[in-house]
Amino acid sequence: MLYVFYGTDRTAVRDAAKKHTVTYGANVTTVDDVSFAPGEVASSVGAVSLFGGSECFLLDTPSNDDEFFTEVKSHLGDMAESGNTFVIIEGPLLAEAKRVYSKYASAMEEFAAEKAERFNSFAIAEALAKKDKKQLWVLLQESRRAGLRDEEIIGMLWWQLKALRLSKVTSSPDEAGMKDYPYKKAKQSLRNFKDGEVEQLSRSLLELYHLAHQGMRDMDVALEEWALTV
């Protein structure tokens, strides 16, 4: 028999799979992308338990490994008809994968995580403009948890520093090529920085970006160190 648990709520997926396999006790074998060996799924279909009764095989995220996933898909029919039980856990599945699994699974259950509130990427730029080192650090971590790449974060910080530099050397939004509101905010924020500090932060941010892309620095570490200099 074949059961599939999947979805974006990885904790709920694993809890459901564990609940389903707990009755098998010592007769549960877990196979994941690290432990998988070619031919293992095929041999599991006709496996006989040393403890008597049927066995249960927990296939942990086959899609993490191409060879593992291919072997699983090619034996779905065998797993469905086997005297052993197969429990597959996956992350979110595309429509085609759902269709393939549902053709053979005795049951499929999806667990969707609640959508998190969209991260306000401008907040980290505002923390920089206020020169609020603590808030900048916190928002750096939150932005990463929200899925923003370091390049995206650096882009937002660079945009803020550019606005500060332009507001410093111009006398109007038109001259700076900016809209009124961000220009006024940048102009007001200049009071938070010492003379030459905005330029220094700009140079150091640009430097870490290029060094990271040249493989000379770890971008995540370098960005954290930079945030602590603000």
C-alpha positions, 0 to 999 in steps of 0.5 A, a space after each residue: 500500500 502507498 500513502 503520500 503526505 506532502 505540502 509546505 508545512 513540513 512539520 505537519 507533513 512529518 508528524 502525519 507520516 510519523 503517526 501513520 508509521 508508528 504502529 509498525 515499530 521496529 519494522 519501519 525503514 527510512 530511506 532519504 536522499 543521503 541513505 538511498 542506494 540504487 535498487 533499494 526501492 525495488 528490493 523493498 517491494 518484496 522485502 520480508 520482515 525478520 520480525 514477522 508481518 509486513 514492513 513499512 518503508 518511509 521514503 523521505 523526500 525522494 524529489 531531493 535526489 534525481 535518481 531516488 525520485 526516478 526509481 520511486 516513480 518507476 515503482 509506484 505501481 509495485 508499491 501500491 500492490 505490495 504487501 508492505 506499506 510505503 509512506 512518502 513524504 514530500 514538500 509542495 508538489 507540482 500538478 504533474 507530480 500530484 497526478 502521478 502519485 494520486 494514480 497509485 496512492 491509497 491516500 494523499 494528504 496535503 498540509 499547507 503552511 499559513 502564508 506569512 505576512 509579506 516582508 516589508 523590504 523597505 523597512 531595512 532601508 529605513 533602519 539604515 537611514 535612521 542609523 539604527 544598528 540594532 533594528 538593521 541587524 534584526 531586519 537583516 535576519 528577518 529578511 533572510 527568513 522571508 526568503 530574500 537573497 543577500 543580493 536583494 538586501 544589498 540592492 535595497 541598502 544601496 538604493 538607500 545610500 544612493 538616495 542619501 548621497 544624491 540628497 546631499 549634493 542637490 537642492 531639489 527632488 528634480 535635480 536629484 531625479 527623485 520623487 518628493 517624499 523619498 527625497 525629503 526623507 533622505 534629506 532629513 536622514 542626513 543629520 544622522 550621519 557624520 560628514 563622509 560617513 554615507 560615502 564610506 558606507 557606500 564604498 564598503 558595501 560595494 566592496 563586499 559585494 564584489 569580493 563576495 562575487 569573486 569568491 574572496 568573502 562569504 557574502 552572508 558573513 560580510 553583510 552581517 559585519 557591514 551592518 554592525 559598522 553602521 
